[in-house]
Amino acid sequence: VLKLLVNKDYEGLERLTGAQRLDAAALRRAVEDYGQTLIMPPPETQLMRSAIEVAHSNPREWSVYVDLWSAEEGSSDLTLELRLFDQVDGPYQRIEIDDLHVL
C-alpha cells in the first residue's frame, strides 16, 4: 500500500482496496492538498502508529494507523487509516483505506 501511495499509483490503490471509501481521485487530492512529496520511510521505522483488532469482527478485522513520510519533512503529519481483514489461507483477504489526512 505504501509503495503504491509513494509511487502515486492511485488507480492501483483503488483496485487493491475496491475504493470502498476513497477512490483514486480522493487519494490524489489528499496527497496534492498536503503539498509534500511522499517517500518510503527508513527501513528501521515502525510503520504502524497503532493496530487495534475490531471486537467481534468476523472475519477478524484490524483498524490500522500508518504514519507517512515526506522528502521535505521526514516523518510527516499525514496519516493513512486502513482496515485489514483476515482470511483463512493468507495474511489479509481485503484491505480498505478509511482515510488519508493530517492527524
C-alpha positions, 0 to 999 in steps of 0.5 A: 500500500505504501509503495503504491501511495509513494509511487502515486499509483492511485488507480492501483490503490483503488483496485487493491482496496475496491475504493470502498471509501476513497477512490483514486481521485480522493487519494490524489487530492489528499496527497496534492492538498498536503503539498509534500512529496511522499517517500518510503520511510527508513527501513528501521521505522515502525510503520504502524502508529497503532493496530487495534483488532475490531471486537467481534469482527468476523472475519477478524478485522484490524483498524490500522494507523500508518504514519507517512513520510515526506522528502521535505519533512521526514516523518510527516503529519499525514496519516493513512487509516486502513482496515485489514481483514483476515482470511483463512489461507493468507495474511489479509483477504481485503484491505480498505483505506478509511482515510488519508489526512493530517492527524 
